[in-house]
Amino acid sequence: MTTTREQILAASAGWVAVVLNLVPGLGSGYLYQRRWRAYWITSALATSWFVAGAVLGQQAEAAAEAQNQLVGLAGLLALAAVTATEAGLAVKKARQAS
């Protein structure tokens, strides 16, 4: 008997996926859940955020650099919060469906 994608997701511990998406961030909880598409989308968004920050910060003055770093950190924290919430809701939905 082969396990389906939904069975794997329902069997995963939701809190582990949430913590893995929050603490190291960047979609690590998706790797735990074996949700590759969500992981690569998160990785692409985080990479785009880093690149945009680097490109926009090249011409920044020293006084604006601290503010730019805070904006960059806030963006990554928002991405981690959104992915953690989504990972937890996906487990909940998969368990209700099975």
PyRosetta script that sets phi, psi and omega in degrees:
from pyrosetta import init, pose_from_sequence

init()
pose = pose_from_sequence("MTTTREQILAASAGWVAVVLNLVPGLGSGYLYQRRWRAYWITSALATSWFVAGAVLGQQAEAAAEAQNQLVGLAGLLALAAVTATEAGLAVKKARQAS")
pose.set_psi(1, 128.3)
pose.set_omega(1, 178.8)
pose.set_phi(2, -96.6)
pose.set_psi(2, 146.8)
pose.set_omega(2, 179.3)
pose.set_phi(3, -91.4)
pose.set_psi(3, 142.5)
pose.set_omega(3, 179.5)
pose.set_phi(4, -88.7)
pose.set_psi(4, 168.8)
pose.set_omega(4, 178.8)
pose.set_phi(5, -60.6)
pose.set_psi(5, -41.2)
pose.set_omega(5, -179.6)
pose.set_phi(6, -67.6)
pose.set_psi(6, -35.3)
pose.set_omega(6, 178.3)
pose.set_phi(7, -67.0)
pose.set_psi(7, -39.9)
pose.set_omega(7, 177.8)
pose.set_phi(8, -64.1)
pose.set_psi(8, -43.7)
pose.set_omega(8, -180.0)
pose.set_phi(9, -64.8)
pose.set_psi(9, -42.4)
pose.set_omega(9, -179.9)
pose.set_phi(10, -67.4)
pose.set_psi(10, -30.3)
pose.set_omega(10, -179.1)
pose.set_phi(11, -81.1)
pose.set_psi(11, -14.6)
pose.set_omega(11, -178.8)
pose.set_phi(12, -76.0)
pose.set_psi(12, 152.2)
pose.set_omega(12, 177.4)
pose.set_phi(13, -80.2)
pose.set_psi(13, 118.1)
pose.set_omega(13, -177.4)
pose.set_phi(14, -61.4)
pose.set_psi(14, -38.5)
pose.set_omega(14, -177.8)
pose.set_phi(15, -66.4)
pose.set_psi(15, -31.1)
pose.set_omega(15, 179.0)
pose.set_phi(16, -67.3)
pose.set_psi(16, -44.3)
pose.set_omega(16, 179.1)
pose.set_phi(17, -62.7)
pose.set_psi(17, -40.0)
pose.set_omega(17, 179.5)
pose.set_phi(18, -64.9)
pose.set_psi(18, -46.9)
pose.set_omega(18, -179.3)
pose.set_phi(19, -64.4)
pose.set_psi(19, -41.2)
pose.set_omega(19, 179.6)
pose.set_phi(20, -66.8)
pose.set_psi(20, -29.7)
pose.set_omega(20, 176.5)
pose.set_phi(21, -79.4)
pose.set_psi(21, -25.3)
pose.set_omega(21, 179.7)
pose.set_phi(22, -84.1)
pose.set_psi(22, -52.9)
pose.set_omega(22, -169.6)
pose.set_phi(23, -70.6)
pose.set_psi(23, -65.6)
pose.set_omega(23, 176.4)
pose.set_phi(24, -78.3)
pose.set_psi(24, -20.5)
pose.set_omega(24, 179.2)
pose.set_phi(25, 70.7)
pose.set_psi(25, -169.2)
pose.set_omega(25, 175.5)
pose.set_phi(26, 60.3)
pose.set_psi(26, 27.8)
pose.set_omega(26, 171.6)
pose.set_phi(27, 81.2)
pose.set_psi(27, 21.8)
pose.set_omega(27, -179.9)
pose.set_phi(28, -62.2)
pose.set_psi(28, -30.4)
pose.set_omega(28, 177.5)
pose.set_phi(29, -65.2)
pose.set_psi(29, -28.6)
pose.set_omega(29, 176.9)
pose.set_phi(30, -67.5)
pose.set_psi(30, -32.9)
pose.set_omega(30, 175.6)
pose.set_phi(31, -65.1)
pose.set_psi(31, -40.7)
pose.set_omega(31, 177.1)
pose.set_phi(32, -61.5)
pose.set_psi(32, -39.2)
pose.set_omega(32, -179.0)
pose.set_phi(33, -83.3)
pose.set_psi(33, -5.8)
pose.set_omega(33, -176.8)
pose.set_phi(34, 61.1)
pose.set_psi(34, 42.2)
pose.set_omega(34, 177.7)
pose.set_phi(35, -108.6)
pose.set_psi(35, 85.6)
pose.set_omega(35, -170.6)
pose.set_phi(36, -69.1)
pose.set_psi(36, -40.5)
pose.set_omega(36, -178.2)
pose.set_phi(37, -62.5)
pose.set_psi(37, -45.0)
pose.set_omega(37, 178.9)
pose.set_phi(38, -63.4)
pose.set_psi(38, -37.6)
pose.set_omega(38, 178.8)
pose.set_phi(39, -63.6)
pose.set_psi(39, -46.2)
pose.set_omega(39, -177.0)
pose.set_phi(40, -70.0)
pose.set_psi(40, -33.2)
pose.set_omega(40, 175.5)
pose.set_phi(41, -64.9)
pose.set_psi(41, -44.1)
pose.set_omega(41, 178.5)
pose.set_phi(42, -63.5)
pose.set_psi(42, -42.5)
pose.set_omega(42, 178.5)
pose.set_phi(43, -62.7)
pose.set_psi(43, -40.4)
pose.set_omega(43, 178.6)
pose.set_phi(44, -65.7)
pose.set_psi(44, -41.0)
pose.set_omega(44, 178.0)
pose.set_phi(45, -64.5)
pose.set_psi(45, -43.1)
pose.set_omega(45, 179.7)
pose.set_phi(46, -65.8)
pose.set_psi(46, -41.3)
pose.set_omega(46, 178.5)
pose.set_phi(47, -64.3)
pose.set_psi(47, -42.5)
pose.set_omega(47, 178.1)
pose.set_phi(48, -62.0)
pose.set_psi(48, -38.4)
pose.set_omega(48, 178.8)
pose.set_phi(49, -64.8)
pose.set_psi(49, -43.0)
pose.set_omega(49, 177.4)
pose.set_phi(50, -62.5)
pose.set_psi(50, -46.5)
pose.set_omega(50, -178.3)
pose.set_phi(51, -64.4)
pose.set_psi(51, -44.2)
pose.set_omega(51, 178.7)
pose.set_phi(52, -61.2)
pose.set_psi(52, -41.5)
pose.set_omega(52, 177.5)
pose.set_phi(53, -63.4)
pose.set_psi(53, -39.9)
pose.set_omega(53, 179.8)
pose.set_phi(54, -68.1)
pose.set_psi(54, -42.5)
pose.set_omega(54, -179.1)
pose.set_phi(55, -68.3)
pose.set_psi(55, -46.2)
pose.set_omega(55, -178.7)
pose.set_phi(56, -71.9)
pose.set_psi(56, -24.7)
pose.set_omega(56, -178.1)
pose.set_phi(57, -87.1)
pose.set_psi(57, -4.4)
pose.set_omega(57, -178.8)
pose.set_phi(58, -63.4)
pose.set_psi(58, -40.2)
pose.set_omega(58, -176.4)
pose.set_phi(59, -95.7)
pose.set_psi(59, 8.0)
pose.set_omega(59, -176.6)
pose.set_phi(60, -75.3)
pose.set_psi(60, 147.7)
pose.set_omega(60, 175.8)
pose.set_phi(61, -80.6)
pose.set_psi(61, 166.4)
pose.set_omega(61, -177.2)
pose.set_phi(62, -62.2)
pose.set_psi(62, -33.6)
pose.set_omega(62, -179.0)
pose.set_phi(63, -69.6)
pose.set_psi(63, -32.7)
pose.set_omega(63, -178.4)
pose.set_phi(64, -84.8)
pose.set_psi(64, -11.7)
pose.set_omega(64, -176.2)
pose.set_phi(65, -63.5)
pose.set_psi(65, -41.2)
pose.set_omega(65, 179.2)
pose.set_phi(66, -64.4)
pose.set_psi(66, -40.0)
pose.set_omega(66, 177.9)
pose.set_phi(67, -66.1)
pose.set_psi(67, -40.2)
pose.set_omega(67, 178.1)
pose.set_phi(68, -62.8)
pose.set_psi(68, -38.6)
pose.set_omega(68, 178.3)
pose.set_phi(69, -66.0)
pose.set_psi(69, -39.0)
pose.set_omega(69, 177.3)
pose.set_phi(70, -65.7)
pose.set_psi(70, -39.5)
pose.set_omega(70, 177.5)
pose.set_phi(71, -64.8)
pose.set_psi(71, -42.0)
pose.set_omega(71, 177.9)
pose.set_phi(72, -62.6)
pose.set_psi(72, -44.2)
pose.set_omega(72, 178.5)
pose.set_phi(73, -65.2)
pose.set_psi(73, -41.3)
pose.set_omega(73, 178.7)
pose.set_phi(74, -62.3)
pose.set_psi(74, -38.5)
pose.set_omega(74, 178.1)
pose.set_phi(75, -64.7)
pose.set_psi(75, -42.6)
pose.set_omega(75, 178.9)
pose.set_phi(76, -68.6)
pose.set_psi(76, -36.9)
pose.set_omega(76, 176.1)
pose.set_phi(77, -66.5)
pose.set_psi(77, -38.0)
pose.set_omega(77, 176.8)
pose.set_phi(78, -65.3)
pose.set_psi(78, -41.4)
pose.set_omega(78, 177.1)
pose.set_phi(79, -62.0)
pose.set_psi(79, -42.3)
pose.set_omega(79, 178.5)
pose.set_phi(80, -64.5)
pose.set_psi(80, -40.5)
pose.set_omega(80, 179.8)
pose.set_phi(81, -66.0)
pose.set_psi(81, -42.2)
pose.set_omega(81, -179.8)
pose.set_phi(82, -66.4)
pose.set_psi(82, -44.9)
pose.set_omega(82, -179.1)
pose.set_phi(83, -68.0)
pose.set_psi(83, -35.9)
pose.set_omega(83, 178.5)
pose.set_phi(84, -65.6)
pose.set_psi(84, -43.7)
pose.set_omega(84, 178.4)
pose.set_phi(85, -63.1)
pose.set_psi(85, -44.1)
pose.set_omega(85, -179.0)
pose.set_phi(86, -65.4)
pose.set_psi(86, -38.7)
pose.set_omega(86, 178.8)
pose.set_phi(87, -64.4)
pose.set_psi(87, -41.5)
pose.set_omega(87, 178.1)
pose.set_phi(88, -66.2)
pose.set_psi(88, -41.5)
pose.set_omega(88, 179.5)
pose.set_phi(89, -67.9)
pose.set_psi(89, -33.6)
pose.set_omega(89, 178.4)
pose.set_phi(90, -65.2)
pose.set_psi(90, -39.4)
pose.set_omega(90, 176.9)
pose.set_phi(91, -66.1)
pose.set_psi(91, -42.9)
pose.set_omega(91, 179.2)
pose.set_phi(92, -60.7)
pose.set_psi(92, -44.8)
pose.set_omega(92, 179.8)
pose.set_phi(93, -65.1)
pose.set_psi(93, -40.9)
pose.set_omega(93, 179.5)
pose.set_phi(94, -66.0)
pose.set_psi(94, -36.9)
pose.set_omega(94, 178.4)
pose.set_phi(95, -70.0)
pose.set_psi(95, -36.6)
pose.set_omega(95, 179.5)
pose.set_phi(96, -70.2)
pose.set_psi(96, -31.7)
pose.set_omega(96, -179.0)
pose.set_phi(97, -75.1)
pose.set_psi(97, -24.7)
pose.set_omega(97, -177.7)
pose.set_phi(98, -96.9)
pose.dump_pdb("model.pdb")
